[in-house]
Amino acid sequence: MEIKCYSLSTPLKKRLGKLIKLLRQFYFDEARKENGNEQNPYTKLNFCKDICHYHTLTKLENEYVREDYVYHQLLDRLDLRFQVREEVHDANMVVVRKLAFQYLDSLEYFEDKYQEEIYINLLEVKNDCLASLHLEVLNFSYEVFYKFQINKNLISKFEKLLDVFDDIFRGIIYLTIGYSYYRQIELKTAEKYYLKAIEIFQTYKLSIGLIYFPLVNLYIEMKNYYDALQICNVLEEYYIKTSNRNRLLIVYLCLIDYYLFINSLEFARKYTDELEVLLNPNDHYYMWILNCKWGNYELRNYREQQALVYYKKAYSICENKDRKLMIINRILICLSLLKAPIEELNDYLNEGYNYYLYASDLEKKFFTYFINKINNRPQYYKYVHESILPQIKDQIKYNVITLFFYRDMYIK
């Protein structure tokens, strides 16, 4: 494709220069992992070769330069295009920003909308690298929230490019990265990104239903019930008022978790009943979580047989590949404590191999323990003490699992 040298205003040059700098640095870091600094096409000298002087690139990346053609050729080297007039770019950005707010509105209600519109707009603005990059953020966020697909390379890329984006898109990036870490059970890191997103969203006066929904599940997982309960009470009222069924179900699941944790069965059953009234037959996502919460409660109270029933039901209906191994690990805990036949343990061990790659690092470690233990490999003692216990022993949410390891290893 022939590159046309479109005229660029100074503000646009500064923005494109920032994009060139940050993306070049991102690709430089990626290439260095493979080849070191030698043969790296993204060093300053290699990158600007046959286009401009090294010092011209430095000035372009930090300020701006007069020559428009330099921007277009450097963008081409990054496989990007800015082949539109500036007024067309401005119109593209109006459409993209509008779509961002529509996407956030759908996210508040957890409605699966706008993916097709994102794809269509990506095709329409393919020659406007700034607009298309903003749309890629929406697509990245959609894949994480609705398909549970976590792309670590995209997380690194968008975090590196943060300064290129409009504020509302920075908020979406922080929110999406936070949720990615939440899915990987890296809860402190998730909280850091969530709070950055909330700070940005508050400046836009977005609804409390959008701003605070990420913190509910997070604080429940962290066993920070003081903050979780306050947010739940506010959001329960808000979601009822706005008829937001999907988010209300999440709030009820969080309240069930809390009341089970404090052994308040009356309220736990009350919210379980409220949740089941709202459920549709195909609401498998909420049902497997509900069964896991009751399974956790039974396991905490040393009723492994009852816990096993809940976990098996959760496993049978869970469609989230990144959560299947977690449920299998809980089933293996119950079966181990119940002294189940080795054949049954091996059946679930074989199931677990199918989901190993999708799981969090910690769940992979739990599963590795069972591989070693069930196959009578003596290193499982050392593995638990060196690789697992230091990570979980001081966390309330893993107290039952910590106790299990001691029971399973030392009580015959």
C-alpha positions in Angstrom: 0.0 0.0 0.0 1.4 3.4 -1.0 1.9 5.7 1.9 0.4 9.2 1.5 2.0 12.0 3.4 -1.0 13.6 5.1 -0.4 16.9 6.8 -0.2 16.7 10.6 -0.8 19.4 13.2 1.6 19.9 16.1 -0.8 18.4 18.7 -1.3 15.4 16.4 2.5 15.1 15.8 3.1 15.0 19.6 0.5 12.3 20.1 1.8 10.2 17.2 5.4 10.7 18.4 4.4 9.4 21.8 2.8 6.4 20.2 5.9 5.7 18.1 8.2 6.0 21.2 6.1 3.8 23.5 5.3 1.1 20.9 8.9 1.0 19.7 10.1 0.6 23.3 7.5 -2.2 23.8 8.7 -4.1 20.8 12.3 -3.4 21.8 11.6 -5.1 25.2 9.8 -8.0 23.4 12.7 -8.5 20.9 15.3 -8.3 23.6 13.7 -11.3 25.4 14.4 -13.3 22.2 17.7 -11.9 20.8 19.2 -9.6 23.4 20.2 -6.1 22.2 22.1 -7.4 19.1 20.0 -7.7 16.0 17.2 -5.9 17.8 15.3 -4.0 15.0 13.8 -1.6 17.6 17.0 0.0 19.0 16.9 3.7 18.0 19.7 3.3 15.5 18.1 0.3 13.8 14.6 1.6 13.9 15.3 4.9 12.1 17.7 3.5 9.6 17.1 4.8 6.1 14.3 7.1 7.4 15.9 9.8 9.6 18.9 10.6 11.8 19.1 9.1 15.3 18.7 12.6 16.8 15.7 13.3 14.7 14.0 10.2 16.1 14.9 11.4 19.6 13.4 14.8 19.0 10.3 13.3 17.4 9.7 10.9 20.3 10.1 13.6 23.0 8.8 16.8 21.2 8.0 16.9 17.5 9.7 17.5 14.1 8.6 19.5 11.2 8.7 16.8 8.5 5.4 15.0 8.2 6.8 12.2 6.1 9.0 11.0 8.9 6.0 10.2 11.1 4.3 8.2 8.3 7.4 6.2 7.5 8.1 5.4 11.2 4.5 4.4 11.7 4.8 2.1 8.7 7.8 0.4 10.3 5.5 -0.4 13.2 2.9 -1.7 10.8 0.6 1.3 11.6 -1.1 3.7 9.3 -2.3 7.3 9.7 -3.7 7.7 6.2 -6.6 10.0 6.9 -7.2 13.7 7.0 -7.2 15.2 10.5 -10.9 16.1 10.4 -11.7 12.5 9.5 -9.6 11.4 12.5 -11.5 13.8 14.8 -14.8 12.3 13.5 -13.5 8.8 14.1 -12.6 9.6 17.7 -16.1 11.0 18.4 -17.5 7.6 17.3 -14.9 5.7 19.3 -15.5 7.7 22.5 -19.3 7.3 22.2 -18.8 3.5 21.8 -16.6 3.5 24.9 -19.4 4.9 27.1 -21.9 2.5 25.5 -19.6 -0.4 26.2 -19.2 0.7 29.9 -23.0 0.9 30.1 -23.4 -2.6 28.9 -20.6 -3.7 31.3 -22.6 -2.3 34.2 -25.5 -4.6 33.3 -23.2 -7.4 32.2 -25.0 -7.5 28.8 -23.2 -9.0 25.9 -23.5 -6.1 23.4 -21.4 -4.1 21.1 -18.7 -6.7 20.1 -20.0 -6.7 16.5 -20.0 -2.9 16.5 -16.4 -2.8 17.7 -15.3 -5.1 14.9 -17.2 -3.1 12.3 -15.6 0.1 13.4 -12.2 -1.5 13.5 -12.5 -2.2 9.8 -13.8 1.3 9.1 -10.9 3.1 10.9 -8.1 0.7 9.9 -6.1 3.6 8.3 -6.4 5.7 11.5 -4.0 4.0 13.9 -5.0 6.2 16.9 -8.7 5.5 16.5 -8.2 1.8 15.8 -5.9 1.5 18.9 -8.6 2.8 21.1 -11.1 0.3 19.6 -8.5 -2.5 20.2 -8.8 -1.6 23.9 -12.5 -2.1 23.8 -12.1 -5.4 22.1 -9.4 -6.4 24.6 -11.7 -5.6 27.5 -14.6 -7.4 25.9 -12.5 -10.6 25.5 -11.5 -10.5 29.2 -14.9 -9.7 30.7 -17.2 -11.7 28.5 -15.0 -14.6 27.2 -12.6 -14.8 30.2 -9.6 -14.8 27.7 -6.5 -13.2 29.3 -3.8 -12.2 27.0 -0.7 -11.2 29.0 1.0 -9.7 25.9 -1.9 -7.3 25.4 -1.9 -6.4 29.1 1.8 -5.5 28.8 1.2 -3.6 25.6 -1.7 -1.5 26.7 -0.1 -0.7 30.1 3.0 0.5 28.2 0.9 2.7 25.9 -1.3 4.2 28.6 -0.2 7.8 27.9 -1.4 7.6 24.3 -5.1 7.0 25.3 -7.9 9.3 26.3 -8.7 9.2 30.0 -11.9 7.1 29.7 -9.9 4.5 27.8 -7.2 4.5 30.5 -9.9 3.7 33.0 -11.1 0.8 30.8 -7.5 -0.4 30.6 -7.0 -0.3 34.4 -10.4 -2.0 35.0 -9.6 -4.7 32.5 -6.1 -5.4 33.8 -7.5 -5.4 37.3 -10.1 -8.0 36.3 -7.4 -10.1 34.6 -5.4 -10.2 37.8 -8.6 -11.0 39.8 -9.2 -14.0 37.5 -5.6 -15.1 38.2 -6.2 -14.8 42.0 -3.6 -12.0 42.3 -5.9 -10.0 44.5 -3.7 -7.2 45.8 -2.5 -6.4 42.3 -6.1 -6.4 41.1 -7.1 -4.0 43.8 -4.4 -1.6 42.7 -5.7 -1.4 39.2 -9.3 -1.3 40.2 -8.7 1.8 42.4 -6.9 3.5 39.5 -9.9 2.8 37.3 -12.3 4.1 39.9 -10.4 7.3 40.3 -10.8 8.0 36.6 -14.4 6.9 36.3 -15.4 9.2 39.2 -14.2 12.2 37.2 -16.8 11.3 34.6 -19.5 10.9 37.2 -20.3 7.4 36.0 -22.9 5.4 37.9 -22.1 3.7 41.2 -23.3 0.5 39.7 -20.3 0.6 37.3 -17.8 2.2 39.5 -18.0 -0.1 42.5 -19.0 -3.5 41.0 -15.4 -4.8 40.6 -14.7 -4.3 44.3 -17.5 -6.5 45.6 -16.1 -9.8 44.4 -12.6 -8.7 45.1 -13.1 -7.8 48.7 -15.2 -11.0 49.3 -12.2 -13.0 47.8 -9.8 -11.1 50.1 -12.1 -11.7 53.1 -12.3 -7.9 53.6 -15.9 -8.2 54.7 -16.0 -4.8 56.3 -15.7 -3.0 53.0 -17.4 -5.7 51.0 -20.6 -5.5 53.1 -20.9 -1.7 52.9 -20.6 -1.8 49.1 -23.0 -4.8 48.8 -25.7 -2.9 50.8 -25.4 0.2 48.5 -25.3 -1.9 45.3 -28.2 -4.2 46.3 -30.5 -1.2 46.6 -29.1 0.4 43.4 -29.4 -2.7 41.3 -32.9 -3.4 42.5 -33.9 0.2 41.6 -32.3 -0.1 38.1 -33.5 -3.6 37.5 -30.0 -4.9 37.0 -30.5 -8.6 37.5 -27.1 -9.8 36.4 -25.2 -7.6 38.9 -27.8 -8.2 41.6 -27.1 -11.9 41.3 -23.4 -11.2 42.0 -24.2 -9.1 45.0 -26.4 -11.9 46.4 -23.5 -14.4 45.9 -21.2 -12.1 47.8 -23.7 -11.7 50.6 -24.2 -15.5 50.7 -20.4 -15.9 51.0 -20.3 -13.4 53.9 -23.2 -15.0 55.9 -21.8 -18.5 55.4 -18.4 -17.2 56.6 -19.9 -15.9 59.9 -22.1 -19.0 60.1 -25.4 -17.1 59.8 -27.3 -19.7 58.0 -30.7 -17.9 58.2 -29.4 -15.0 56.1 -27.3 -17.3 53.9 -30.4 -19.3 53.0 -32.5 -16.1 52.6 -30.1 -14.7 50.0 -29.8 -18.2 48.4 -33.6 -18.2 48.0 -33.6 -14.6 46.6 -30.9 -15.6 44.1 -32.7 -18.8 43.0 -35.9 -16.8 42.3 -33.9 -14.6 39.9 -32.1 -17.5 38.1 -32.9 -18.7 34.6 -32.3 -22.4 33.7 -29.2 -21.5 31.7 -27.6 -19.3 34.4 -24.8 -21.9 34.8 -22.2 -19.2 35.8 -24.1 -18.1 38.9 -25.1 -21.7 39.8 -21.6 -23.2 39.9 -20.4 -20.3 42.0 -23.4 -20.8 44.4 -22.6 -24.5 44.7 -18.9 -23.7 45.4 -19.8 -21.3 48.2 -22.0 -23.9 49.9 -19.3 -26.5 49.3 -16.7 -24.3 51.0 -19.0 -23.8 53.9 -19.5 -27.6 54.4 -15.7 -28.2 54.0 -14.9 -25.6 56.6 -17.2 -27.4 59.0 -15.6 -30.8 58.3 -18.6 -32.2 56.4 -16.6 -33.5 53.4 -19.3 -35.7 52.0 -21.8 -32.8 51.8 -19.1 -30.5 50.4 -18.3 -33.1 47.7 -21.9 -33.1 46.5 -21.8 -29.3 46.0 -18.4 -29.4 44.3 -19.4 -32.1 41.9 -22.5 -30.2 41.0 -20.5 -27.1 40.5 -18.0 -29.0 38.3 -20.8 -30.5 36.1 -22.2 -27.1 35.2 -19.2 -24.8 35.2 -18.3 -23.6 31.7 -15.3 -21.4 32.7 -12.2 -23.3 31.8 -10.0 -21.1 34.1 -12.1 -22.2 37.1 -12.5 -25.9 36.4 -9.1 -26.9 37.9 -10.0 -25.0 41.1 -13.2 -27.1 41.5 -11.3 -30.3 40.8 -8.8 -29.4 43.5 -11.6 -29.0 46.0 -13.1 -32.3 44.9 -9.7 -34.0 45.4 -9.4 -32.4 48.9 -12.8 -34.0 49.8 -11.9 -37.3 48.2 -8.5 -37.4 50.0 -10.1 -36.7 53.4 -12.8 -39.3 52.7 -10.1 -41.9 51.9 -11.7 -42.5 48.4 -10.4 -45.3 46.2 -7.3 -44.4 44.2 -9.3 -45.1 41.0 -11.7 -42.2 41.8 -8.8 -39.9 42.6 -7.1 -40.7 39.3 -10.3 -40.0 37.4 -10.3 -36.4 38.6 -6.6 -36.2 38.2 -7.0 -37.1 34.6 -9.8 -34.5 34.2 -7.5 -31.9 35.8 -4.9 -32.2 33.1 -7.4 -30.8 30.6 -7.7 -27.5 32.4 -4.2 -27.1 33.9 -3.1 -24.5 31.4 -6.1 -22.2 32.0 -5.8 -22.1 35.8 -4.1 -19.6 38.1 -0.5 -20.4 39.3 -1.7 -21.2 42.8 -4.3 -23.7 41.6 -1.6 -25.3 39.4 0.5 -25.7 42.5 -2.4 -27.3 44.4 -2.9 -29.7 41.5 0.8 -30.5 41.4 0.6 -31.6 45.0 -2.1 -34.1 44.1 -0.1 -35.4 41.2 2.8 -36.1 43.5 0.8 -37.4 46.4 -1.5 -39.7 44.4 1.5 -41.1 42.5 3.5 -41.6 45.8 6.3 -39.3 44.9 8.0 -38.4 48.2 8.9 -34.9 47.2 5.3 -33.8 47.9 6.2 -32.9 51.5 9.0 -30.6 50.4 6.9 -29.2 47.6 4.1 -28.1 50.0 6.5 -26.5 52.5 8.6 -24.7 49.9 6.1 -23.8 47.1 2.6 -23.7 48.6 2.5 -22.9 52.4 4.6 -19.7 52.2 2.0 -18.4 49.7 -1.2 -19.3 51.6 -0.5 -19.8 55.3 -1.3 -16.1 56.3 -4.4 -15.8 54.1 -7.7 -16.3 55.8 -9.4 -17.6 52.6 -6.9 -20.5 52.4 -7.1 -21.5 56.1 -9.1 -24.7 55.2 -6.7 -25.7 52.5 -3.7 -25.0 54.8 -5.3 -27.3 57.4 -6.0 -29.9 54.7 -2.3 -30.1 53.8 -1.3 -30.8 57.4 -4.1 -33.3 57.8 -3.3 -35.1 54.5 0.4 -35.2 55.0 0.7 -36.1 58.7 -2.5 -37.7 59.9 -2.8 -41.3 58.6 
